[in-house]
Amino acid sequence: MKLFRAITVTGCLILSGLAHPADKDPSPDSFTKKRMEMLASKDSKARSQATSNLGSVGHREAIPKIIELLNDWDRDVRESAIDALGNLGAKEAAPQLINLLADKTATTSFSASSALAQVNARDKIPELLKLTKHEDINVRCLAISTLGFMCAKEAIPDITRFSKNSHTFVRQSAIYALANIGAKETVPELIKALKDTEPVISHAAAYALSKLNAKEAIPEIIKRISEEDDEVRFTPARALGRLGAKEAIPELLKLLQFGTRNARQGAAASLGDLGAKEAIPVLMDLLNYQDRFLVAEAARSLGKLNAKEAIGKLIELLKDKSLDVNSEAAWALGKIGALEAAPKLRDFLKGGWCFSDSVRITFSRVYFKSFQSSVVKALALLGDTEAIPAILVIANDHQHQSSFERGWAAIALIELGARDKLDKSCVADIRFACDNSPDEEKDRAKSALKKAEVK
């Protein structure tokens, strides 16, 4: 949610033209001063932009003003304020953030939950436990989720009880929370939950067991992927890869070839995780399928499997109409070490679009930038030092780029040996990118964060 908000706000500003005018004085002090002035602007988009900018550069002096914006009439401004307070670690905003858990707008209440975890307001755990008994089911679920995000181990007994609640969404929230807290003592109950008649509960249990690295659950999860219900099969199939269940490879190969769409997606991802090179021919065939989500998953797994025979096709997919496919193809090329792809990837950052003409018209810059981060990651994996100037522009652009984009640009520069070109503001951006990246990429981000913090 934090990432979605950050990209959405930035994208809207770019499309509206508000984010384009360059400051005459590009110094950090001038930048923050102008953003502080913009907080009082009559233009809601300007207020939203300024709030996001101040949060991403870590300007703590803005916290009191940003707290005031939690009452702004414009929803985008309010949600930008929530995200900024989270990025700033503003514990003083915890009372207001707790109140926002009851907001009727789902994105606002969920953003508040995420921000409470970021500010680590552990003294508010008793209040959150009280909210788990709120009359509004949505508030109860959010309170449970927030306790999970905060890794509130003292709440495990209460959350475990909620995992057996009669209400489906309360059970679901509790199971995810137990996974986030790392409550290994609940594994036996979670294995039982795999057999729940509600697909969302079975999904949640499979995810939780993989998050808890509960290898004792592998036999039961393998049974689940034989289910005919497409809704039930994806997450168990995906969980087997995360658990390193090599004994499941034969079943996953069957699923990859003959399963329904969602089941094949889960199998494709897991076979990549498990290093199952015997899946490469089938994954190569899937690159020609119409289902773009399946193509994207196959491309990523081919990258994990270092399938050099896929390089030519993956380069072609950089021009695909689906941005999911573009992004995964770029990442896979970097993972494989396809040096021949570097010029094409580099040209994209310099403005040489890799999309077909129809995609240029169809998609906005908001989505374009998700491909941008994949390109940046790939170029760093390829060790392409020629890309440093273009990546540096992204890392230093606080007007047009989200914290996520700047963060991954900074990570790439550190990996390319250009840490000395970054200023101290990159630490907050790298931390944001780390928090909002898939588990499989967190180690990469954490390694760069350590190097950034020692300067």
N, C-alpha and C positions, 0 to 999 in steps of 0.2 A: 504493500500500500504506500509506504514512504516513497519507494522508487516510482510507482505509478504517478503519484502526485507531483514529484519533482519533475518528471519528464513532461507531464501534461501541462503544468503551469508554464514551463519554459517553452514548450511547443506553441502554446497559444500566443505567447508574447512575440515569438518569431513571426508567426503568421500575421499578427496584427501590426507588426512593424515597430512596436514599442522598444524592442530589445536591440534594434540595429544602430541607432546613433551612438557614435563613439564619444567617450569623455575627452575633453581637451587635455585634461591632466590625468594620465593613467596611473598615478601613484596610488598605493593602497589607502592612504589617508584620505585622499580626494574621493576615492571610490566609496568608502564607507560613509563619509560625510554626506555625499549626494544621496546615498540610499537612505540615510536617516531622515533627510529632508523629504524624500519621496514617500515615507510612511504616512505623511499628512496630506498627500496628494488627493485631489477630488476624483482622480481616475482610479477606479478599483484595480485595473490591470497593473498600473504603476505601483500601487501599494503592495499587490501580490508579488510583483517582481522584486521590489526592494526587500520585502520580508524574506523571501527565499534566498536572495543574495547575502543578506546579513547573517542568516543562519549558516549558510555554506562556508563563509569566510571566518566563522567563529567570533563574531563581534558581540561579546557578552554585554557591552554597555547598552545594547539595544533591547535587552530582555524586558525591562519595564514597559517600553512602548509596544513591543510585540505582544505582551500579555494583554494590553488594552485592545489589540486587534482581534482577540478571541471573541469580542462582542461586535465585530464589524457586521454590517448588514449584508455584505457580499460573502457567499459561501466559499468561493475560491480564496479570498483573503483570509478567512478564518482557518481554512485548512492549511494554507501556506504558513500561517502563524503557528499552528500546531506542529507542523513538520520542523519549522525553524527552531522552536523551543526544544524539540527532541534533539536536534543536531547540536544545540548549544548546551545540552545537559542541564537545562534550567529546572532544578528541583523546586525552586520557589513557585513554579507554575503548576505543581502537582495538584493542589486543591481545585483549580479551574479545570484541569485536564480530567480529573475524576468526575466532576460534574458533567463534562461533555460525553461521558460514556452513555448517558441517557439521552443524547441528542437524537432527534427523529431521523436525521440524515445518516444513512449507513456509512458513507465514506468518512464523514466527520467523526462519528463515534469510533470507528475502527482506527482512524489516524490517531485519535486521543489514546487509545489502548497501546498502540505502537510507541507513541511518544513517552508514555508513562514508563515503559520498559527502558527506553533510551536514557531517561533522566535518572533511572535506578532509584526511585522514591520508595525505598524499602520500609520506611516508617509509615507508609500508607497501606501496607499489607493488611492490617486489621480492618481498615475501611473497605478494602476490596473484598475481604471475606464476608463482610456484612452485605455487600452488594450481590453476593452469590445467592442471596435469599430475596432479592428484589422482586416485586410483583410482575415486572416486565421481563419476559423470557429473553429478550435481546440483551438487556442490561446484565442479566445473570450470566449469559453465555460470554459476553465481553469481559466481565469481571474474571471469570474462570480463565479465559484466554490470556488476559493480562498477567495473571498470577503465573501462568506458564511462561510467557515471554520474560518475566522477571526472574525465572528460575527459583521461585519461592518454595524451597523444600519444606518449610514449616506448614505449607498448605497441602502437602501430599495426602494426609488422611482425609481431609474434606473433599479434595478433588477426586480421590479414589471412590468415595461414596457417590459423587456425581456421575462417575462413569457407569453406574448401574441405575441411573435415574430413569423414570418412565418416559421422559421427553427425549426424543431422538437427538435434537440439536444440543441439548445439555450434555448428553452422553458423548456426542461427537467432540464438543469443545473440551470436555474433561480428558478424553483420550489424547487429543493433540497436546493439551497442556502437560500431561504426564510425560509425554515424549520429550517436550521441550525442557522440562525440569530434569529429565534423566532418571526417572523413577524406576530403576531396574527391578525393584521389589514387586512391581505390579505386572511383570511379564506373564505369570500364570493366568491372571485374569484377562490380559490382552489376548492371549492365545485362545481363550474361550470366546472372546468377542469376535474372532475371525469367522465364527459360525453364526453370527447374528443375522437375523432375517432381513434387517435393513442394510442395503448396499453401502450407504454412507458410513455406517458403523464398521462394517467389514473393511472398507477402504481405510478408515482412520486407524484401525487396529493393525493392518498390514504395514502402513506407514510408520506407526509408532514402534512396532517391533523391529523394523529395519533401522530406525533412528537409534534405538536402544541396543543395536547390534546383538539381538537375541537369537543366536544361531540355533538354539533349541527349538525355535519355532519353524525352522526350515521344512521339516517333513509335512507339517500341517499346511504351510503356505503352498507347497508343491501340489497338495491335494486341491487347493482352491483354484489353481489355474486350469484344472480340468472341468470347472464349472461352465455351463453353457451360457450363462448370463453375461453378456458383454460388459455390463456395468460393474460386475464384480471382479473381472479378470485383470484389468489393467494394473491396478495398484499392487496386487499380490505378485504379478509378473515382474513389476518394477522393483519390488522389495527384494526379490531373490538376487538381483544384481547387486544391490546395495549391501546385502549380507554376504556376498562372496560365495554364493551357493553353487559351486561348480558341478555338483551332483545333479543340478536342475537343468544343465545345458541341453540334454536330449529332449526334455519336455518343452523347453523354450524354443528349440529349433522347430519342433512340430507346430508350436503356436505361431512362430514367425511365418511359416509356410501356409498354414491352413486356418489360422485364427481369424476372428473378426477384426475390424480396423483398430479399435482401441487396444485389444489384446496384442495385436502385432506391434503396436507402438511400444507397449511395455516390454515385450520380448526383445525388440530391437535394441532398446536402451540397455537392458540387462545383459544381453549377449556382448555388447561393447564393454560394459563394466567388467565382465568375467573373462575378457581376453579370448573369446571363442572365435578363433580365426576360421573355423569351419563354417561360420555364418557369413563370411565375406561374399561368396557368390550370390546368396539370396539377397543380402543387403544391396549388392550392386544392381540386381534386378529391380529392387524397390525404388531405385533412383529414377526409374522411368514411369512410376505409377502416377495416377492423377491426384491422389490424396497428398496434398502438400505437407500436412503435418507428419505423415508417415515418411515422406521423402526427407524432410528435415531431420527426423530421428535417425533414419538410416545413414544420412550424411555424417551426423555427429558420431555415430558408432563406428563408421569406417575410419574416422579420425582417431578414435580411441584404439582401434585395431591396427593403426599404422599401415593402412591398405594403400600402398603406393600405386597399385593398379587402378585406383579410383581417381587419381589426380586430374586426369584430363576431363572426366565428367564433372568433377567438383568445380573446376575452373569454369566450365560451361554454366553451372548452376549459380554462379555469381550474377548472372543476367536473368535469373528466374523472376517471375512476377510475384512470387511469395517472399516476403521479407523474412519469414521464419527460415525458409530454405536458404536465402542469401546469407543470413547470419551464421547458420550452422555449417554451410559450405566453407565460408571464410575461416571459421574456427578450426574446422577439420584440416584445411590446407596448412594452417599454422602448426597444428598438432603433428601432422605427418612430416613436416619439414620440407614442404614443396617450394623450394627456392624460386622455381620458375614462375610461381604465382605472385611473387613479391612486387614486380612492377605494376601489375594490374591493381593489386591492393593499395599500393602507394598512390597510384593515380587517383583512386577514389578520394583519398584524404586531400588531394590537391584540387579537387573539383571535377576530376574526370569520372563521371558517374558510371557505375558498373551495371545500372539497371537498363532495361529496355525503355523505349520512349513512352510506352503506355504506363509503365510504373512511375515515371517522373510525373505524369499527370495525375495518376490515381492516388498516390501516397503523399502525405505531408511530411514536413521535416521532423515531426515528432517520431515517426516510425523510421525514417531515414537514419536517425541517430542511434537506433538500436543496432543497426547494421554497422554503424561507425565504431561502436565499442568492440564488436566482434573483429572488425578489421584491425583495430589497434592491438587487440590481444594477439591476433595472428602474426602481425608484423614483429611483435616482441618475441614471440616463439621462434620466428625465423631469424632472429638476430639482425634484422635489417636496419642498420644504423643510418642509412640514407633517409629513413622515415622520421628521424628525430625532429627536424625542424617543424614538420607538419603536426606531429604529435604534441610538440611543445605549445603550439598555438592553441590546441584544444585544452591542454592542462592549465593554461593561464587565462582562459576566456571565461570570466565570471558573469559576463552579460548574456551570452548565447547558449552556454553549455550547462547541463545539470551537474549536480555533485557527483552523480554516478559516472557520467562521461569524463569529467575532469579526473575523478579518482582512478579510473582505469587507464587514462592517458598517463597519469603520474606513475602508476605501477609499471606501465610499459617502459617509461623513460628510465626508471630505476633498473629494470631488467636489462635495458640496453646500455647501462653504464653512464647515464646522464643525470644522476641524482643532483649534481652540483648546479644544474640549470633550474631547479625547482626552488620555490620559496617555502616558508614554514606553513603557509595555508594549505599546502598539499596534504598535510597529515590528516586534517578533518575530512578532506575529500576521499582519501584512501580508506579511512575508517568507514565512511558511508558506503563506498563501493564494496568493502568487505562484508558489511552487515547485510547488504542487499544482493549478494551473489549466491549462486547455488553452492551447496556444500562442497562439491568437487572442485570448486575454484577458490574456496576460502583459504586454503593453505598457501596458494600462490599470492593472494592479497595480503595475508598475514605476514609472510616473509618480507614483502616490500614495505609493509607498515613498520616493521622493526627497523629496517634500514633508514626509513624516513625519520623516525623518532630520534635516532642517535646523532643526527646532524646538529 
